Amino acid sequence: MWKLGKHDGKRLSPVKLTLLITLVLLFSLLFMGDIQLQVRAHPEDMDFFDLFESHGLPMLIIDMETGAIVRGNQAAADFYGYAIHELEVMRIQQINTRDDTEVFQHIQAVSDQRQHVFTFQHLTRTGEIKTVEVHSYPYQLNGSTHLFSIIQDITAKNAALSAYHQQKNITIFITAAAAVLFLLLSIILIRQNQKIKESLRQVKDAHHLMAYTVNHSPSSIVVLDKNLNHLYASDQFKRDYDVSDQEIIGKGHYEVFPDIPEKWRSVHQQALQGQIIAEEDDLFQRADGSLKYSQWECRPWYYEDNSIGGIIIYTQLIHERKMAELKLQEEKEKAEAASRSKSLFLANMSHELRTPLNGMMGMSQLMQLTPLNHEQQEYMLIFQHSCSALVNVVNEILNYSSLDQGFESYESRSLQLDQLMEEVKNLHMITASAKNLVISTAIGKDVPNQVVGDHYKLKQVLHNLVGNAVKFTEKGVITLSCALAEEPVDTEIVLLEFRIKDTGIGISADHLTTIYEAFQQVDNSNTRKHGGLGLGLTITKKLVHMMNGTIDVESEEHTGSCFILTIPFQLCQEKIANS
């Protein structure tokens, strides 16, 4: 028999001594009834699921055979507008707008390693369709192959974003502790083989998921502990800051980056206190000294007991997009400056044209008082009509330029509604009589005759709309009416509704949405019967909005139109006192 220390007069060899100790330890573990070893491995308790759940980009885990969504993070729930538990009972076919056959063709392409990046149209809960770029990769979970997808909204920046670079998988679990854990698990597997195998598989899948989450993300990610020592850094982070694992892992953040600005030190401390800090367009200096725009987020990560374990920093370069935005802003400012110069030129030119035109019209009117034969009278009439049309064009350009430059202001004063409406009616009586048209006015009995508002703007609006009605009506009646839009709920404000109705040519449904646009006309042909620049309704709508009112139109082609103005006015003090 073997003796402790000797065998047949000789000392035991180290190999035999080790074997003897191992057998004794194994015997003790197997037969001591009061020692029960259990290993519980829950991947959802691992730090990397905190990373998965807190990641700023939407992520989904999808069953490749059915399309069922097995798991989604909070960012995915927020993006699609569902709660996480609602998202995890859905299928990807309910979100992807393409047909089921095409969806599964793309899934098969990922499974065959033929393609990993796709552009889809995804449907949110509200019905909004968003253009997304999806990065998908197969991985093993629960003994079957699933689809791991990272979703990025590229609706507003589709042209500015570049393709994401695939990153290499790295392994971080080859340590001496892993060897000890492997040995312990190997011993326990003698009694609990199936249970430990399942636990090990779950742990392996969870670590694999963490590696995919970090390495295939388009963002730079660095994980720090509570003392701001580096625990993990993604490949993109190491490329952006020109560092390696040997230079940063286990070392303090301020040791690796001693010149870090005070701003970041404050951000780190706020995150360690539980805050989430982010910036959409921050200018930072790269390792090569170049300045780049980035968007970043710094947030805490937590242990199982909800205590803060450290911080996670996500960074994504947006330099190209930011440069495009700045250039677009610069071009916009140039265009606005050019537009202001154009409007100022038009205003100046309109003023310069108006003076000689008024002189020409005055002289023509004086000439009509002199003895003229019939032919000369006709020439003078044509001359006056032409001058009048040109004056109207100049006035429209001048009014449009003034409104476009913001020269007009709201002037509040007392006004008589019946008197103002009669003045508007009289301005068009001669033209209407020449066409055998009747213009009538009507004011509701409950409408206060005297209110406070902008007399000039209201008169110009009614003048424009009645003028249009006369212009586009060949026979029938034109009605200008005023009534209460609603029963007054305020002792100082009254809401009035003006209606200008005609029996003219009307407006087709196709043109109703464009009639208020500048230089737009129902008939744009060179042979159109009615002249004008197409600025009247544009000016009218702007004036109505300046009076805090609204304008609408009801029209049917070949039947007539009815423009409806709803404008608030103040009651006069005498009216308020009587009330």
C-alpha positions as CSV (number, residue, x, y, z in Angstrom):
1,M,0.0,0.0,0.0
2,W,0.9,3.6,-0.4
3,K,2.1,5.4,2.7
4,L,2.0,9.1,3.1
5,G,5.5,10.2,2.2
6,K,7.0,6.8,1.3
7,H,6.3,3.7,-0.8
8,D,8.4,0.5,-0.4
9,G,11.0,2.5,1.4
10,K,10.8,5.3,-1.2
11,R,9.1,8.7,-1.1
12,L,5.9,9.1,-3.2
13,S,6.5,10.9,-6.5
14,P,4.7,14.3,-7.0
15,V,2.4,12.9,-9.6
16,K,1.1,10.1,-7.3
17,L,0.8,12.5,-4.4
18,T,-1.3,14.9,-6.5
19,L,-3.5,12.0,-7.7
20,L,-4.1,10.8,-4.1
21,I,-5.1,14.3,-2.9
22,T,-7.5,14.7,-5.9
23,L,-9.2,11.4,-5.2
24,V,-9.7,12.3,-1.5
25,L,-11.2,15.7,-2.5
26,L,-13.5,14.1,-5.0
27,F,-14.6,11.5,-2.5
28,S,-15.5,14.2,0.0
29,L,-17.4,16.3,-2.5
30,L,-19.5,13.3,-3.7
31,F,-20.4,11.7,-0.4
32,M,-20.6,14.5,2.2
33,G,-24.4,14.9,2.5
34,D,-24.2,18.2,4.3
35,I,-22.4,19.9,1.4
36,Q,-24.7,20.9,-1.6
37,L,-23.1,22.9,-4.5
38,Q,-25.5,24.7,-6.8
39,V,-24.6,27.1,-9.6
40,R,-27.3,29.4,-10.8
41,A,-26.5,31.4,-14.0
42,H,-29.0,33.9,-15.1
43,P,-27.8,35.8,-18.2
44,E,-30.3,38.6,-17.5
45,D,-28.4,39.3,-14.3
46,M,-25.1,39.9,-16.1
47,D,-23.6,43.4,-16.6
48,F,-23.8,43.0,-20.3
49,F,-27.6,42.9,-20.2
50,D,-27.4,46.3,-18.5
51,L,-25.4,47.3,-21.5
52,F,-27.9,45.7,-23.8
53,E,-30.9,47.3,-22.1
54,S,-29.4,50.8,-21.7
55,H,-27.9,51.0,-25.2
56,G,-29.1,54.1,-27.0
57,L,-29.9,52.3,-30.3
58,P,-32.9,50.0,-30.8
59,M,-31.9,46.3,-30.7
60,L,-34.0,43.1,-31.4
61,I,-33.4,39.4,-31.1
62,I,-35.5,37.5,-33.6
63,D,-36.4,33.9,-34.2
64,M,-35.1,33.2,-37.7
65,E,-37.7,30.5,-38.4
66,T,-40.9,32.3,-37.3
67,G,-39.8,36.0,-37.2
68,A,-41.0,36.2,-33.6
69,I,-39.3,39.0,-31.6
70,V,-37.6,37.1,-28.7
71,R,-36.1,40.1,-27.0
72,G,-36.0,43.9,-27.4
73,N,-34.3,46.7,-25.5
74,Q,-35.9,49.9,-24.1
75,A,-34.6,51.9,-27.0
76,A,-36.5,49.6,-29.4
77,A,-39.7,49.9,-27.4
78,D,-39.4,53.7,-27.4
79,F,-38.6,53.8,-31.1
80,Y,-41.6,51.6,-32.2
81,G,-44.0,53.1,-29.5
82,Y,-44.7,49.8,-27.7
83,A,-44.0,48.5,-24.2
84,I,-41.2,45.9,-24.1
85,H,-43.7,43.1,-23.2
86,E,-45.9,44.1,-26.2
87,L,-42.9,44.1,-28.5
88,E,-41.8,40.6,-27.4
89,V,-45.1,39.0,-28.5
90,M,-44.9,40.5,-32.0
91,R,-43.3,39.3,-35.2
92,I,-40.9,41.3,-37.3
93,Q,-43.4,40.9,-40.2
94,Q,-45.8,43.3,-38.2
95,I,-43.1,46.0,-38.2
96,N,-41.4,45.5,-41.6
97,T,-43.5,46.9,-44.5
98,R,-42.2,44.4,-47.0
99,D,-44.1,41.2,-47.6
100,D,-43.4,38.1,-45.5
101,T,-41.6,36.2,-48.4
102,E,-39.1,39.1,-48.9
103,V,-38.6,39.4,-45.1
104,F,-37.6,35.7,-44.8
105,Q,-35.4,36.0,-47.9
106,H,-33.4,38.7,-46.0
107,I,-33.3,36.6,-42.9
108,Q,-31.9,33.7,-45.0
109,A,-29.3,36.0,-46.5
110,V,-28.1,36.8,-43.0
111,S,-28.1,33.1,-42.0
112,D,-26.0,32.3,-45.1
113,Q,-23.5,35.1,-44.3
114,R,-24.3,36.7,-47.7
115,Q,-25.5,40.1,-46.3
116,H,-25.7,41.9,-43.0
117,V,-26.8,45.4,-43.7
118,F,-30.3,46.3,-45.0
119,T,-32.4,49.4,-45.5
120,F,-36.1,48.9,-44.6
121,Q,-39.3,50.8,-44.0
122,H,-40.5,50.1,-40.5
123,L,-44.0,50.8,-39.1
124,T,-44.4,52.3,-35.6
125,R,-47.4,52.0,-33.4
126,T,-48.7,55.4,-34.4
127,G,-48.7,54.3,-38.1
128,E,-45.6,56.4,-38.9
129,I,-43.3,54.8,-41.5
130,K,-39.6,55.3,-40.7
131,T,-36.6,54.5,-43.0
132,V,-34.1,52.4,-41.0
133,E,-30.7,50.9,-41.5
134,V,-30.6,47.4,-39.9
135,H,-27.4,45.6,-39.0
136,S,-28.2,41.8,-38.5
137,Y,-26.1,38.9,-37.5
138,P,-26.8,35.3,-36.6
139,Y,-25.8,33.9,-33.1
140,Q,-26.6,30.9,-31.0
141,L,-29.2,31.2,-28.2
142,N,-30.9,28.4,-26.3
143,G,-29.4,25.9,-28.7
144,S,-30.8,27.5,-31.9
145,T,-29.7,30.2,-34.3
146,H,-31.4,33.6,-33.8
147,L,-31.1,36.9,-35.6
148,F,-29.4,39.8,-33.7
149,S,-30.4,43.2,-35.2
150,I,-29.4,46.8,-34.5
151,I,-31.8,49.4,-35.9
152,Q,-30.8,53.0,-36.7
153,D,-33.3,55.7,-37.8
154,I,-31.9,57.2,-41.0
155,T,-35.1,59.0,-42.1
156,A,-33.7,62.6,-41.8
157,K,-30.0,61.8,-42.4
158,N,-30.1,58.9,-44.9
159,A,-27.8,60.7,-47.3
160,A,-25.3,61.8,-44.6
161,L,-24.6,58.5,-42.8
162,S,-21.9,56.1,-44.1
163,A,-22.0,52.4,-43.9
164,Y,-21.1,50.9,-40.6
165,H,-17.9,49.0,-40.3
166,Q,-18.0,45.5,-39.1
167,Q,-15.9,44.9,-36.1
168,K,-13.9,41.8,-35.0
169,N,-15.2,39.6,-32.3
170,I,-12.9,39.6,-29.3
171,T,-12.9,37.3,-26.4
172,I,-12.4,38.7,-22.8
173,F,-13.1,35.6,-20.7
174,I,-9.7,33.8,-21.0
175,T,-8.4,34.3,-17.4
176,A,-7.0,32.3,-14.6
177,A,-10.4,32.6,-12.8
178,A,-12.1,31.0,-15.8
179,A,-9.8,28.0,-15.4
180,V,-10.7,27.7,-11.7
181,L,-14.4,28.0,-12.5
182,F,-14.0,25.4,-15.2
183,L,-12.4,23.0,-12.8
184,L,-15.1,23.5,-10.1
185,L,-17.9,23.1,-12.7
186,S,-16.2,19.9,-14.0
187,I,-16.4,18.3,-10.5
188,I,-20.0,19.4,-9.9
189,L,-21.0,18.0,-13.3
190,I,-20.6,14.5,-11.9
191,R,-23.8,15.0,-9.9
192,Q,-25.5,17.8,-11.8
193,N,-24.3,17.4,-15.4
194,Q,-27.5,18.5,-17.2
195,K,-28.2,21.4,-15.0
196,I,-24.7,22.8,-15.2
197,K,-24.5,22.3,-18.9
198,E,-27.6,24.4,-19.3
199,S,-26.2,27.1,-17.0
200,L,-22.9,27.2,-18.9
201,R,-24.7,27.4,-22.2
202,Q,-26.7,30.4,-20.9
203,V,-23.6,32.1,-19.6
204,K,-21.9,31.6,-22.9
205,D,-24.8,32.9,-24.9
206,A,-25.1,35.9,-22.7
207,H,-21.4,36.8,-23.1
208,H,-21.7,36.2,-26.8
209,L,-24.6,38.6,-27.0
210,M,-22.6,41.2,-25.1
211,A,-19.8,40.9,-27.6
212,Y,-22.1,41.3,-30.5
213,T,-23.9,44.3,-28.9
214,V,-20.6,46.1,-28.5
215,N,-18.5,45.1,-31.4
216,H,-21.2,45.5,-34.1
217,S,-22.5,48.8,-32.8
218,P,-21.8,51.9,-35.0
219,S,-20.9,53.8,-31.8
220,S,-17.7,54.0,-29.8
221,I,-18.3,52.4,-26.4
222,V,-16.2,52.4,-23.2
223,V,-17.1,50.9,-19.9
224,L,-15.6,52.3,-16.7
225,D,-15.9,51.1,-13.1
226,K,-16.7,53.4,-10.1
227,N,-13.1,54.5,-9.9
228,L,-13.1,55.3,-13.6
229,N,-10.8,52.4,-14.5
230,H,-11.3,50.9,-18.0
231,L,-13.2,47.6,-17.9
232,Y,-13.9,47.3,-21.6
233,A,-13.5,49.3,-24.8
234,S,-15.0,48.6,-28.2
235,D,-12.9,48.4,-31.3
236,Q,-14.4,51.6,-32.6
237,F,-13.4,53.5,-29.4
238,K,-9.9,52.2,-29.8
239,R,-9.7,53.3,-33.4
240,D,-11.2,56.8,-32.6
241,Y,-8.8,57.5,-29.8
242,D,-5.8,55.5,-31.2
243,V,-5.3,53.2,-28.1
244,S,-5.1,49.5,-27.5
245,D,-6.3,47.1,-24.8
246,Q,-2.9,47.0,-23.3
247,E,-2.8,50.7,-23.0
248,I,-6.2,51.2,-21.3
249,I,-7.7,48.1,-19.8
250,G,-7.4,48.2,-16.0
251,K,-6.0,51.8,-16.1
252,G,-7.7,55.0,-15.0
253,H,-9.4,57.1,-17.6
254,Y,-7.5,60.2,-16.5
255,E,-4.2,58.3,-16.6
256,V,-4.8,57.3,-20.2
257,F,-6.2,60.8,-21.1
258,P,-4.4,63.2,-18.8
259,D,-5.4,66.3,-20.8
260,I,-9.1,65.6,-20.7
261,P,-11.2,68.8,-20.4
262,E,-12.7,69.8,-17.1
263,K,-16.2,69.5,-18.8
264,W,-15.8,65.7,-19.1
265,R,-14.7,65.3,-15.5
266,S,-17.9,67.0,-14.4
267,V,-19.9,64.8,-16.8
268,H,-18.3,61.7,-15.3
269,Q,-19.2,62.8,-11.7
270,Q,-22.8,63.5,-12.6
271,A,-23.1,60.1,-14.2
272,L,-21.7,58.4,-11.1
273,Q,-24.4,60.2,-9.1
274,G,-27.1,58.5,-11.3
275,Q,-27.6,61.2,-14.0
276,I,-27.8,60.6,-17.8
277,I,-26.0,63.3,-19.7
278,A,-26.0,63.6,-23.5
279,E,-25.1,66.0,-26.3
280,E,-26.3,65.9,-29.9
281,D,-23.4,67.8,-31.6
282,D,-20.3,68.2,-29.5
283,L,-16.9,69.3,-31.0
284,F,-14.0,67.2,-29.7
285,Q,-10.3,66.8,-30.6
286,R,-9.2,63.4,-31.9
287,A,-5.8,61.8,-31.2
288,D,-4.4,63.2,-34.4
289,G,-5.3,66.7,-33.4
290,S,-8.3,67.1,-35.8
291,L,-11.6,68.5,-34.5
292,K,-14.7,66.4,-35.2
293,Y,-18.3,66.7,-34.3
294,S,-19.9,63.8,-32.3
295,Q,-23.0,62.9,-30.4
296,W,-22.5,61.2,-27.1
297,E,-24.2,59.9,-24.0
298,C,-22.8,59.1,-20.5
299,R,-24.9,57.0,-18.2
300,P,-24.4,54.9,-15.1
301,W,-24.5,51.1,-15.1
302,Y,-25.8,49.1,-12.1
303,Y,-25.1,46.0,-10.1
304,E,-27.9,43.5,-9.3
305,D,-28.7,45.3,-6.0
306,N,-29.2,48.6,-8.0
307,S,-26.0,50.1,-6.7
308,I,-24.0,52.1,-9.3
309,G,-21.0,50.1,-10.6
310,G,-19.6,52.6,-12.9
311,I,-20.4,54.5,-16.1
312,I,-20.8,53.7,-19.8
313,I,-19.9,56.3,-22.5
314,Y,-21.4,56.0,-26.0
315,T,-19.9,58.2,-28.8
316,Q,-20.8,58.4,-32.5
317,L,-19.1,60.6,-35.0
318,I,-21.5,62.9,-36.9
319,H,-18.9,65.2,-38.5
320,E,-20.1,64.8,-42.1
321,R,-23.7,65.3,-41.2
322,K,-22.8,68.4,-39.0
323,M,-20.7,69.9,-41.8
324,A,-23.6,69.3,-44.2
325,E,-26.0,71.0,-41.8
326,L,-23.7,74.0,-41.4
327,K,-23.2,74.3,-45.1
328,L,-27.0,74.1,-45.6
329,Q,-27.5,76.8,-42.9
330,E,-25.0,79.0,-44.7
331,E,-26.7,78.6,-48.0
332,K,-30.1,79.3,-46.4
333,E,-28.8,82.5,-45.0
334,K,-27.4,83.5,-48.4
335,A,-30.7,82.7,-50.0
336,E,-32.6,84.7,-47.4
337,A,-30.3,87.7,-47.9
338,A,-30.8,87.4,-51.7
339,S,-34.6,87.2,-51.1
340,R,-34.5,90.4,-49.0
341,S,-32.4,92.2,-51.6
342,K,-34.9,91.1,-54.3
343,S,-37.9,92.3,-52.2
344,L,-36.2,95.6,-51.4
345,F,-35.5,96.0,-55.2
346,L,-39.1,95.3,-56.0
347,A,-40.3,97.8,-53.4
348,N,-38.0,100.5,-54.7
349,M,-39.0,99.8,-58.3
350,S,-42.7,99.8,-57.4
351,H,-42.3,103.2,-55.8
352,E,-40.4,104.6,-58.8
353,L,-43.0,103.3,-61.2
354,R,-46.0,104.5,-59.2
355,T,-45.0,108.2,-59.4
356,P,-44.9,108.5,-63.2
357,L,-48.0,106.3,-63.5
358,N,-50.0,108.5,-61.3
359,G,-48.9,111.5,-63.4
360,M,-49.9,109.7,-66.6
361,M,-53.4,108.9,-65.2
362,G,-53.8,112.5,-63.9
363,M,-52.9,113.9,-67.3
364,S,-55.2,111.5,-69.1
365,Q,-58.1,112.5,-66.9
366,L,-57.3,116.2,-67.6
367,M,-57.1,115.5,-71.3
368,Q,-60.6,114.0,-71.2
369,L,-61.9,117.3,-70.1
370,T,-60.7,118.9,-73.3
371,P,-62.6,118.6,-76.6
372,L,-61.9,115.2,-78.1
373,N,-63.5,113.4,-81.0
374,H,-65.0,109.9,-80.6
375,E,-61.9,108.1,-81.8
376,Q,-59.7,110.1,-79.4
377,Q,-62.1,109.3,-76.5
378,E,-61.7,105.6,-77.2
379,Y,-57.9,105.9,-77.2
380,M,-58.0,107.8,-73.9
381,L,-60.3,105.2,-72.4
382,I,-57.9,102.4,-73.4
383,F,-54.9,104.4,-72.1
384,Q,-56.6,104.9,-68.7
385,H,-57.6,101.2,-68.4
386,S,-54.0,100.2,-69.2
387,C,-52.6,102.7,-66.6
388,S,-55.1,101.4,-64.0
389,A,-54.1,97.8,-64.7
390,L,-50.4,98.7,-64.4
391,V,-51.1,100.6,-61.1
392,N,-52.8,97.6,-59.7
393,V,-49.8,95.4,-60.6
394,V,-47.4,97.9,-59.0
395,N,-49.6,98.1,-55.9
396,E,-49.7,94.3,-55.5
397,I,-45.9,94.1,-55.9
398,L,-45.5,96.8,-53.3
399,N,-47.9,95.3,-50.8
400,Y,-46.4,91.8,-51.2
401,S,-42.8,93.2,-50.7
402,S,-43.9,95.2,-47.6
403,L,-45.5,92.1,-46.1
404,D,-42.6,89.9,-47.1
405,Q,-40.1,92.2,-45.4
406,G,-42.3,92.6,-42.3
407,F,-42.8,96.3,-42.8
408,E,-46.5,96.0,-42.0
409,S,-47.7,96.3,-38.3
410,Y,-51.0,95.9,-36.6
411,E,-52.7,99.3,-36.0
412,S,-55.6,99.1,-33.5
413,R,-58.4,101.7,-33.8
414,S,-62.1,102.0,-33.5
415,L,-64.0,101.2,-36.7
416,Q,-67.7,101.2,-37.9
417,L,-68.4,97.9,-39.6
418,D,-71.4,99.1,-41.7
419,Q,-69.5,102.2,-42.9
420,L,-66.4,100.2,-43.8
421,M,-68.5,97.6,-45.7
422,E,-70.3,100.3,-47.7
423,E,-66.9,101.9,-48.6
424,V,-65.7,98.6,-50.0
425,K,-69.0,98.2,-51.9
426,N,-68.8,101.7,-53.4
427,L,-65.2,101.1,-54.5
428,H,-66.4,98.4,-56.9
429,M,-69.9,99.7,-57.9
430,I,-68.7,101.3,-61.2
431,T,-67.0,98.1,-62.3
432,A,-69.9,95.9,-61.2
433,S,-72.5,98.1,-62.8
434,A,-70.6,97.9,-66.1
435,K,-71.1,94.1,-66.0
436,N,-74.7,94.4,-64.7
437,L,-73.7,92.8,-61.4
438,V,-75.4,93.5,-58.0
439,I,-73.3,94.0,-54.8
440,S,-75.2,93.6,-51.6
441,T,-74.1,93.9,-47.9
442,A,-75.6,92.4,-44.8
443,I,-74.8,92.6,-41.1
444,G,-76.3,90.4,-38.4
445,K,-78.5,92.0,-35.8
446,D,-76.4,90.7,-32.9
447,V,-73.1,92.0,-34.5
448,P,-71.8,95.1,-32.6
449,N,-71.5,97.9,-35.2
450,Q,-68.4,99.5,-33.5
451,V,-65.4,97.4,-32.7
452,V,-61.6,97.9,-32.3
453,G,-59.3,96.5,-34.9
454,D,-57.0,97.3,-37.8
455,H,-59.2,99.4,-40.1
456,Y,-56.7,99.5,-43.0
457,K,-56.0,95.8,-43.1
458,L,-59.6,94.7,-42.8
459,K,-60.6,97.1,-45.6
460,Q,-57.8,95.9,-47.9
461,V,-58.8,92.3,-47.3
462,L,-62.5,92.9,-48.1
463,H,-61.5,95.1,-51.0
464,N,-59.3,92.3,-52.5
465,L,-61.9,89.6,-52.1
466,V,-64.8,91.7,-53.4
467,G,-62.6,92.9,-56.3
468,N,-61.8,89.2,-57.2
469,A,-65.6,88.4,-57.0
470,V,-66.4,91.2,-59.5
471,K,-63.4,90.2,-61.7
472,F,-64.4,86.5,-62.0
473,T,-68.2,87.0,-62.1
474,E,-70.0,87.7,-65.4
475,K,-73.6,87.7,-64.1
476,G,-75.5,87.3,-60.8
477,V,-75.0,88.7,-57.3
478,I,-72.0,89.4,-55.1
479,T,-72.8,89.3,-51.3
480,L,-70.6,90.8,-48.5
481,S,-72.0,89.8,-45.1
482,C,-70.9,89.8,-41.5
483,A,-72.2,87.7,-38.6
484,L,-71.1,86.4,-35.2
485,A,-68.8,83.3,-35.6
486,E,-69.7,82.1,-32.1
487,E,-71.4,83.3,-29.0
488,P,-69.1,85.7,-27.1
489,V,-67.4,84.0,-24.1
490,D,-65.2,87.1,-23.3
491,T,-66.6,90.5,-22.4
492,E,-63.8,92.2,-24.3
493,I,-63.4,90.0,-27.5
494,V,-65.9,89.2,-30.2
495,L,-65.3,86.8,-33.1
496,L,-66.8,87.9,-36.4
497,E,-67.3,85.9,-39.6
498,F,-67.2,87.7,-43.0
499,R,-68.5,86.0,-46.1
500,I,-67.8,87.1,-49.7
501,K,-70.0,85.1,-52.0
502,D,-70.2,85.3,-55.8
503,T,-71.8,83.4,-58.7
504,G,-68.7,83.4,-60.8
505,I,-66.6,80.8,-62.5
506,G,-65.6,79.1,-59.2
507,I,-62.4,77.2,-58.4
508,S,-61.8,73.5,-59.2
509,A,-60.9,71.1,-56.4
510,D,-57.4,70.7,-57.8
511,H,-56.6,74.4,-57.4
512,L,-58.1,75.0,-53.9
513,T,-54.8,74.0,-52.1
514,T,-52.6,76.4,-54.2
515,I,-54.7,79.5,-54.6
516,Y,-52.9,81.2,-51.7
517,E,-49.4,80.7,-53.1
518,A,-47.6,83.6,-54.6
519,F,-47.9,84.0,-58.4
520,Q,-50.4,81.1,-58.6
521,Q,-53.5,81.5,-60.8
522,V,-56.3,79.1,-61.6
523,D,-55.6,79.8,-65.3
524,N,-51.9,80.1,-66.1
525,S,-52.2,80.0,-69.9
526,N,-51.0,82.9,-72.0
527,T,-54.5,83.4,-73.4
528,R,-56.3,83.6,-70.0
529,K,-59.2,86.1,-69.9
530,H,-58.5,87.6,-66.5
531,G,-55.2,89.4,-65.8
532,G,-53.2,89.9,-62.6
533,L,-50.0,88.6,-61.0
534,G,-51.6,86.0,-58.7
535,L,-50.6,87.9,-55.5
536,G,-54.0,89.1,-54.3
537,L,-55.0,86.0,-52.3
538,T,-51.4,85.7,-51.0
539,I,-51.5,89.3,-49.7
540,T,-55.0,88.7,-48.3
541,K,-54.0,85.6,-46.3
542,K,-51.0,87.3,-44.8
543,L,-53.1,90.3,-43.8
544,V,-55.7,88.0,-42.2
545,H,-53.1,86.2,-40.2
546,M,-51.7,89.5,-39.0
547,M,-55.1,90.2,-37.6
548,N,-55.0,86.7,-35.8
549,G,-57.7,85.5,-38.1
550,T,-58.3,82.6,-40.5
551,I,-59.4,82.4,-44.1
552,D,-61.2,79.5,-45.9
553,V,-63.0,79.0,-49.1
554,E,-65.9,76.9,-50.4
555,S,-66.1,76.7,-54.2
556,E,-67.5,74.7,-57.0
557,E,-66.3,75.1,-60.6
558,H,-68.8,77.0,-62.8
559,T,-71.1,77.7,-59.8
560,G,-69.3,80.3,-57.6
561,S,-67.1,80.7,-54.6
562,C,-67.5,81.8,-51.0
563,F,-64.5,83.1,-49.0
564,I,-65.0,82.9,-45.2
565,L,-63.0,85.1,-42.9
566,T,-63.0,84.6,-39.1
567,I,-61.3,87.5,-37.3
568,P,-61.3,88.5,-33.6
569,F,-62.0,92.1,-32.6
570,Q,-62.0,94.0,-29.3
571,L,-65.3,95.5,-28.2
572,C,-65.3,99.3,-27.7
573,Q,-65.2,100.5,-24.1
574,E,-68.7,102.0,-24.3
575,K,-70.1,98.6,-25.5
576,I,-68.3,96.8,-22.6
577,A,-69.7,99.4,-20.1
578,N,-73.2,98.9,-21.4
579,S,-72.9,95.1,-21.1
